[in-house]
Amino acid sequence: MVSRVIPVEEFDLVIFGGTGDLARRKILPGLFRRFLSNQMPAGSRIIGAARTDMDSDGYRQMIREAIAEFGGDESKDKECIEKFVAQLHYIPVDAKGTGGWEELHDLIRFEVVNAFYFSVAPSLFGDLAERLHSFKIADDDSRVVVEKPFGRDLETAKALNATLAEHFDESQIYRIDHYLGKETVQNLMAVRFGNMLFEPLWNNHYVDHIQITVAETVGVGGRGAYYDQSGAMRDMVQNHLMQLLCLIAMESPSMFDADAVRDEKLKVIRALQAVEPHHIVRGQYDANKDSPSYRDDAEDPRSHTESFVALRCEIANWRWAGVPFYLRTGKKLKARSSEIIVVFKDIGHSIFPGDEKRHRNILSIQLQPNEGMQLQVTIKEPGPGGMRLIDVPLDMTFAEALGPDAEDSTDAYERLIMDVIRGNQTLFMRGDEVEAAWAWTDPLIEGWKARGDVPKLYDQGSSGPEDALMLMHREGRRWHEIKE
Ligand code: NAD
C-alpha cells in the first residue's frame, strides 16, 4: 500500500520540561520514531529547556538513554540514534526567572515552524507564556502545546485559559488529550462518517445503550499524594472518557476540520444531563495480602478520593434521548483495557422456531492495550441440524487485508506532535470544550463533598465495587467483561 503521510515542514520544537518523566518516556522516543520514518525534515531541531543545569551534550546522552529504555524495538539502531540526537539542543531555563531566556531567543528561528511544548506543572504555564512574549521568542505563528491536567475545576480551567489567551490566540493553543491520538479513535470517525451502514442506526431508535470503559491494573503507587488531590473523575472522566463520549455521540461535522469537529463535540457536552446521585458509584481499592490499599498509597487513612468511578448519563437531544451511556474507569482492576461498546437493540421478534436468544449486534472498539474493532453479527451455525443461530464477531480491524500498514504502531504522542507541526488542531481540545466538561463534572464532585460520600471498597483485580455492576443489572443490562 502506498502511504499517504502528509509531510511536515522544517521546525524548531522547544520542550519545556525536556528532562522530565513525560519528555523522556513519551515525547522524545516518539519523536525518534518519527525521525526514523523520515518525518523530521533535515535542519529541524528539538530544544530541551528545563531547570536542570547541563549542556547539549549532556542532554543528548540523557535522551540516548531514554530511547534505549523507552524506545521499543527501534531503539537498537545506533547510527540512527546518533543522527537523531545530533538534532537535539539544550538550554537551562528558569520558568520563574530570567536565566536562559536570552539564549533561547538567540537560538530560535522564525523562518521555520516553531512550537513550544509545556511539559511542566500547569502552575508554570503563565510564567512560560509571559516570558515567551517578553523575550520575543514566540510570534503570532508560534504554537504552544499544553499537557493535562487542564485545571482541577471550572474556575481553574478558566483561569488557565485566560492566562494563555493573554499571549496566544486560540488557534495557536494545542491542549493534548493523548486518547484522541489513538488510531482506533480516528478509525471510529472513519467508520461512522465514511460508511452508509452505521450512521442511519446510530440513534435512540436502534441503539440500546453505550459503554465506555478505561480500566487500569496499576495503582496510584508513587503518585499517591498527587492523585489524592485529583481522583478518577478529574483524572480520567472529565477528559479522556468525555472525549470518547463526544466522538461516539456527536453529529456529523460538515467536514473533518478542527473547528467543525470541535463544535460538534461541544454540543454533546452541553447536552449532557446532570447525573442523579444514585447513578454514580465511586470506589477505592482495598488492601490484599500482597498489596496496599488506596488509602495506604495515598498516605491518607481517611481519604475519600475515588480510584474508581462508574456512572450512567444521558444526552438530551433528538438523537440520543433515552439512551443510557455507562462510563467507568478505575485502577487496580482485573485487566488493562480501554474499550467502547455500542449495543444495538435486539431484533424484537425471531422467525426461527426454538430460537429463544435475544440477538443483538454489538460494535466493540478496543483502544488499548490492543487497538481493534469488531461487529457482533448473528449467523446460522454451520452444519446440519436445522436453523440454529450463533453470534460471531466480524473483525473490522482488517489487519490482514491492509498488511503492515494496518498495524501502524504510531504512538498517540508522536501523531499529535506532528499534527502540531502541521498546524492541525482537529485532535486537540478547544478551551470551551474543556470548560464545558468541567461545568458538567464540578457539580458531581461538589455533590459528593456536600453529602459526605464515602467510596465503596473493591478488591484489587476485580471489576470494581459490586454497586457498579448493579448500576446496569437493575436496568437489565450488564457490563462487557474487562479483559485484555
Ligand atoms: P516531571 O516532574 O518529571 O518533570 C518536570 C520538568 O519540569 C522537569 O524537566 C523540570 O526540570 C522542569 N521544571 C520544573 N520547574 C521548572 C522551572 N521553574 N523552570 C523550568 N523548568 C522547570 O513531570 P512530568 O511527569 O514530566 O510531567 C510534566 C507535565 O506533564 C505535568 O503537567 C504533568 O501533569 C503532565 N503529564 C505527565 C504525564 C506523565 O506520564 N508523566 C502524563 C500526562 C500528563
Boltz pocket constraint, residues with backbone or C-beta under 6 A from the ligand:
constraints:
  - pocket:
      binder: B
      contacts: [[A, 16], [A, 17], [A, 18], [A, 19], [A, 20], [A, 21], [A, 22], [A, 23], [A, 49], [A, 50], [A, 51], [A, 52], [A, 93], [A, 94], [A, 95], [A, 96], [A, 118], [A, 119], [A, 120], [A, 121], [A, 122], [A, 124], [A, 147], [A, 148], [A, 149]]
      max_distance: 6.0
